[in-house]
């Protein structure tokens, strides 16, 4: 019986992960202080710092190498199984006994059968997948169940009136337009970085450092967001950035318009700090961008916050949304037109399939902790508006 149980030990990490999935949503305080501020931070601190030292994306390298490595391992497995089959047929039969150092003879263990080799390989794969699931839960999944940001920051969550939202949209449009006036432009009149993309990604962490003393829960060791070399191809999926929980690595699509890159980098860094919900990561992207010394980052945060709030206002009252949009400068409108033109060229089946997968993933998580109904999927991104409105009510948006 013990021998049989040994062959199923690879399920233990998955069972622990399953227990976390089932139990933790009912205990947000445990998720907050034991997991997010405890286990997660203990793992993410050294891992995030070490990964940040490298200027390239380990996630991208792993994805590119995954196919040839898997093919090589499969070929090796087939070769071993064929050799085992031949030995079983007596073609390469080893001697039944071997001499020891004292001249005695001892029995040689029989060679593994092809079935045994396949079973061992299957258990190896099982260990890898089971361990990866547990690592995901410790480095990301459990963070969905932590206390909502509205509670951590004492922000009101009541639904705003259209007039309140209009006032916020106007303020964001005015501030974004003013910030945009001081930025550089490309040949098409769209915002471009005042420094290299690499320097911009490294500077994304500055906003978190600026807010660290006021909000200690924003502390984190990952200090660099990584550019993805194959970003243009990545855009066919419609994905702007990705957090890899197995490496505590923030990855950014650097082919997207410049006006979105600082916001995306700050968003992914929020995940490295234990904030898994997308609306909360978007909120911290806005908050850290406007507290960044980089004019590019401040504009990116204001622009994206305006677009989220404008979209919510347009659902309430299109006329009020149009009135707020009148406060956007021509330069700001050129940037927003550039955003639409950029993503339009990648529309198609691949982008739709990626959106469906992303929607299904978000729906499977406990996204209801911040006043957003669980199961709303991608619509949970709109929860950032509630946080921005609450922040405006308390701090005036600054």
LINTA-V64553 format. One record per pair of residues at least 6 apart in sequence whose ideal C-beta (glycine too) atoms are under 6 Angstrom apart, sorted by sequence separation. I is the first residue (numbers start at 1). J is the second residue. If there is no record, write none. Layout:
i=I j=J
i=I j=J
This chain:
i=86 j=92
i=99 j=105
i=100 j=106
i=186 j=192
i=212 j=218
i=228 j=234
i=275 j=281
i=292 j=298
i=368 j=374
i=24 j=31
i=150 j=157
i=193 j=200
i=211 j=218
i=212 j=219
i=243 j=250
i=313 j=320
i=314 j=321
i=367 j=374
i=97 j=105
i=183 j=191
i=184 j=192
i=289 j=297
i=290 j=298
i=313 j=321
i=372 j=380
i=242 j=251
i=98 j=108
i=184 j=194
i=208 j=218
i=271 j=281
i=241 j=252
i=270 j=281
i=289 j=300
i=290 j=301
i=310 j=321
i=372 j=383
i=252 j=264
i=289 j=301
i=363 j=375
i=240 j=253
i=252 j=265
i=367 j=380
i=370 j=383
i=267 j=281
i=270 j=284
i=363 j=377
i=267 j=282
i=286 j=301
i=362 j=377
i=240 j=256
i=205 j=223
i=250 j=268
i=267 j=285
i=359 j=377
i=362 j=380
i=234 j=253
i=250 j=269
i=266 j=285
i=286 j=305
i=359 j=378
i=235 j=255
i=204 j=225
i=202 j=224
i=231 j=253
i=250 j=272
i=263 j=285
i=266 j=288
i=228 j=251
i=231 j=254
i=232 j=255
i=241 j=264
i=266 j=289
i=87 j=111
i=201 j=225
i=231 j=255
i=240 j=264
i=248 j=272
i=225 j=250
i=226 j=251
i=228 j=253
i=243 j=268
i=222 j=248
i=263 j=289
i=225 j=252
i=227 j=254
i=241 j=268
i=262 j=289
i=84 j=112
i=243 j=271
i=85 j=114
i=84 j=114
i=81 j=114
i=84 j=117
i=262 j=296
i=262 j=297
i=81 j=117
i=80 j=117
i=263 j=300
i=262 j=300
i=263 j=301
i=225 j=265
i=259 j=300
i=263 j=304
i=225 j=268
i=77 j=121
i=225 j=269
i=259 j=303
i=222 j=272
i=220 j=272
i=220 j=273
i=218 j=273
i=197 j=254
i=204 j=262
i=204 j=265
i=204 j=266
i=201 j=265
i=193 j=258
i=204 j=269
i=192 j=258
i=191 j=258
i=191 j=259
i=312 j=382
i=312 j=385
i=259 j=335
i=308 j=384
i=309 j=385
i=308 j=385
i=208 j=288
i=211 j=291
i=207 j=288
i=210 j=291
i=257 j=338
i=207 j=289
i=257 j=339
i=305 j=388
i=207 j=291
i=207 j=292
i=257 j=342
i=206 j=292
i=203 j=294
i=277 j=370
i=39 j=138
i=279 j=380
i=283 j=384
i=194 j=296
i=278 j=380
i=279 j=381
i=282 j=384
i=193 j=296
i=278 j=381
i=279 j=383
i=283 j=387
i=140 j=245
i=279 j=384
i=139 j=245
i=35 j=142
i=36 j=143
i=136 j=245
i=36 j=146
i=236 j=346
i=31 j=142
i=135 j=246
i=235 j=346
i=10 j=123
i=182 j=295
i=238 j=351
i=31 j=145
i=32 j=146
i=236 j=350
i=31 j=146
i=32 j=147
i=10 j=126
i=14 j=130
i=17 j=133
i=238 j=354
i=10 j=127
i=13 j=130
i=17 j=134
i=20 j=137
i=237 j=354
i=238 j=355
i=13 j=131
i=16 j=134
i=24 j=142
i=14 j=133
i=28 j=147
i=179 j=298
i=180 j=299
i=10 j=130
i=17 j=137
i=25 j=145
i=179 j=299
i=13 j=134
i=24 j=145
i=20 j=142
i=179 j=302
i=176 j=302
i=175 j=302
i=176 j=303
i=172 j=302
i=176 j=306
i=143 j=274
i=149 j=280
i=144 j=276
i=143 j=276
i=172 j=305
i=173 j=306
i=172 j=306
i=140 j=276
i=169 j=309
i=168 j=309
i=169 j=310
i=169 j=313
i=190 j=334
i=191 j=335
i=189 j=334
i=190 j=335
i=166 j=313
i=165 j=313
i=190 j=338
i=180 j=329
i=180 j=331
i=177 j=329
i=180 j=332
i=174 j=327
i=162 j=316
i=166 j=320
i=170 j=324
i=173 j=327
i=162 j=317
i=169 j=324
i=173 j=328
i=177 j=332
i=176 j=332
i=170 j=327
i=162 j=320
i=166 j=324
i=60 j=228
i=57 j=226
i=52 j=222
i=52 j=223
i=57 j=228
i=49 j=221
i=52 j=224
i=48 j=221
i=48 j=222
i=45 j=221
i=59 j=244
i=58 j=247
i=59 j=249
i=58 j=249
i=59 j=251
i=57 j=251
i=51 j=247
i=51 j=248
i=51 j=249
i=48 j=248
i=47 j=248
i=44 j=248
i=157 j=371
i=144 j=365
i=145 j=366
i=148 j=369
i=144 j=366
i=148 j=370
i=48 j=272
i=168 j=392
i=157 j=386
i=160 j=389
i=40 j=274
i=156 j=390
i=155 j=390
i=155 j=391
i=156 j=393
i=36 j=274
i=25 j=366
